[in-house]
Amino acid sequence: MKRSKSRLDAFRKMLIARPAAACLVMAAVLLMQAPNSADGSMSSSAGTKAVAAWTAGAESSLSHPDSSSKKRKQRRATVSWAALSSRYPGAFATRGPASPKRAALTFDDVPDNYYTPRVLDILAREHVRATFFLVGQRAAAHPDMVQRIRMEGHAVGSHSYNHTSNARLSLEEFISQIRRTDKILLPQLGFTPRFMRPPYGEIKPEQLGWAQGHGYFVVNWNVDTEDWKGLGAEAIIRNVKRTLVPGSIILQHAGGGTGEDLSGTLDALPRIIAMLRQKGYELVTVPELLGESEAVEEFKLYD
């Protein structure tokens, strides 16, 4: 019994240190244990299948422990933002010009009735105008917040209808997201927002090509506060400092999902504004930063 245990321990150590060798050892064992054929000879087919099954499992768990997550990432992979900026000038941006020294505060996933009004209170107190990217479903549920955003002088953009990743959508589904959101925002705003921010920053070239052809401008960011993770104010401010440059577009959130804690955003925002001003930045909206119209020209909207 002790000898069997020691052999098992030795095999386990080999499995960790030399998985390929362990596979060969187990292969030999499985071949010896494979069922015999009717005439008493070893069934090579049964043994081979057993070896193949065990080896495949070993390779999956040892050599590629995160293969499933990698495949998920590969399925969602999109063209790099740098490539999109080069391929679609005037329709895709992650930052503005470096001169003059300006930056734009932007807020996603709005509106809601808790975080959005608190962010607006801070901006009003600090005399700062920002850009809010509206989710269609939320705008329909909270039209009063949409009106407040506009009345207080902030710029607006579209953030899809229900926050679905564009990487998973066909061109037709992507267009539907835009159209549904436009139908909600047009009567609320009196115009169709030109700027849009795709959920998670994901967009396919064919989707961006369609957006450009219909007068839209896709705006991502170069400074990610990562506030959606529930970070505290100190971590959020560090994230701003890490990639801040003149012309920066700074991503924050002013609408919370289920169980999402954006209290760090509320704590950090006044300090971010003070820091930017101390560094000599002028705080502007995205249309001002990029020098582009906020509304789509109506004749470009439809085929």
Residue pairs with C-beta under 8 A, 6 or more apart in sequence:
11 22
11 25
14 21
14 22
14 25
15 22
15 58
15 62
19 58
19 62
19 63
22 58
23 54
23 55
23 58
23 59
26 51
26 54
26 55
26 58
27 51
27 54
27 55
30 47
30 50
30 51
30 54
31 42
31 47
31 48
31 50
31 51
33 50
34 42
34 43
34 44
34 46
34 47
34 50
35 43
35 46
36 42
36 43
37 43
60 67
64 70
75 167
76 165
76 167
76 168
76 202
77 167
78 166
78 167
78 202
78 203
78 204
79 87
79 204
79 205
81 92
81 94
81 201
81 220
84 92
84 203
84 205
84 208
84 218
85 92
85 93
85 94
87 205
88 208
88 209
88 212
88 218
90 212
90 217
91 208
91 211
91 212
91 216
91 217
91 218
92 208
92 212
92 217
92 218
92 219
92 220
93 217
93 218
93 219
93 220
93 249
93 290
94 219
94 220
94 221
94 222
94 249
95 221
95 222
95 245
95 247
95 248
95 249
96 102
96 104
96 247
96 248
96 249
96 289
96 290
97 246
97 247
97 289
98 245
98 246
98 247
99 246
99 247
100 246
100 282
101 246
101 280
101 281
101 282
102 246
102 247
102 281
102 282
102 283
102 284
102 288
102 289
103 244
103 246
103 247
103 248
103 249
103 250
103 276
103 281
103 282
103 283
103 284
103 289
104 130
104 131
104 248
104 249
104 250
104 283
104 284
104 285
104 286
104 288
104 289
105 123
105 128
105 130
105 131
105 250
105 252
105 272
105 273
105 283
106 130
106 131
106 132
106 133
106 197
106 219
106 221
106 249
106 250
106 251
106 252
106 286
107 116
107 119
107 130
107 131
107 132
107 133
107 252
107 253
107 254
107 255
108 133
108 159
108 197
108 251
108 252
108 253
108 254
108 255
109 133
109 135
109 138
109 159
109 163
109 228
109 253
109 254
109 255
109 256
109 257
110 116
110 132
110 133
110 134
110 135
110 138
110 145
110 149
110 159
110 254
110 255
111 132
111 134
111 138
111 139
111 142
111 145
111 146
111 149
111 254
111 255
112 138
112 142
112 145
112 254
112 255
112 256
113 142
113 145
114 256
115 253
115 254
115 255
115 256
115 262
115 265
115 266
116 132
116 142
116 145
116 149
116 254
116 255
117 145
117 148
118 266
119 254
119 265
119 266
119 269
120 148
120 149
120 152
120 154
120 254
122 266
122 269
122 270
122 273
123 129
123 130
123 152
123 154
123 269
124 152
125 270
126 270
126 273
128 273
128 283
129 152
129 153
129 154
129 155
129 283
129 284
129 285
130 154
130 155
130 283
130 285
131 154
131 155
131 156
131 157
131 195
131 219
131 285
131 286
131 287
132 149
132 154
132 155
132 156
132 157
132 254
133 156
133 157
133 158
133 159
133 195
133 196
133 197
134 146
134 156
134 157
134 158
134 159
134 181
134 185
134 193
135 159
135 160
135 161
135 162
135 163
135 181
135 255
136 158
136 160
136 161
136 162
136 177
136 180
136 181
136 184
136 185
137 161
137 162
138 255
139 146
139 181
139 184
139 185
139 188
140 184
143 188
146 156
146 185
146 188
146 189
147 188
149 156
150 156
150 189
154 285
155 195
155 285
155 286
155 287
155 288
155 294
156 185
156 189
156 193
156 195
156 294
157 193
157 194
157 195
157 196
157 197
157 219
157 286
158 178
158 181
158 182
158 185
158 193
158 195
158 196
158 197
159 181
159 196
159 197
159 199
160 166
160 177
160 178
160 181
160 196
160 198
160 199
161 176
161 177
161 178
161 180
161 181
161 184
162 177
163 199
164 177
164 199
165 199
165 200
165 202
166 174
166 177
166 198
166 199
166 202
166 203
166 204
166 207
167 200
167 202
167 203
167 204
169 177
169 207
171 204
171 206
171 207
171 210
174 204
174 207
174 210
175 210
178 196
178 211
178 216
182 192
182 193
182 301
185 192
185 193
186 192
191 294
191 295
191 296
192 295
192 296
192 298
192 301
193 294
193 295
193 296
194 215
194 216
194 217
194 292
194 293
194 294
194 295
194 296
195 216
195 217
195 218
195 219
195 286
195 287
195 292
195 294
196 211
196 216
196 217
196 218
196 219
197 218
197 219
197 220
198 207
198 218
198 220
201 220
201 221
203 211
203 218
208 218
211 217
211 218
213 300
214 296
214 300
214 301
214 302
215 296
215 297
215 300
215 301
216 296
217 290
217 292
219 249
219 286
219 290
220 249
221 249
221 250
221 251
222 243
222 245
222 248
222 249
223 239
223 240
223 242
223 243
223 244
223 248
223 249
223 250
223 251
224 239
224 243
224 251
225 231
225 236
225 239
225 240
225 250
225 251
225 252
225 265
225 268
226 235
226 236
226 239
227 236
227 252
227 253
227 262
227 264
227 265
227 268
228 253
228 260
228 262
230 260
230 261
230 262
230 264
231 239
231 264
232 264
232 267
233 264
233 267
233 268
233 271
235 264
236 252
236 264
236 265
236 268
236 272
237 268
237 271
237 272
237 275
240 250
240 272
240 275
241 275
244 250
244 276
244 279
246 281
247 289
249 286
249 289
250 272
252 265
252 269
253 260
253 262
253 265
254 262
254 265
256 262
273 283
276 283
277 283
287 293
287 294
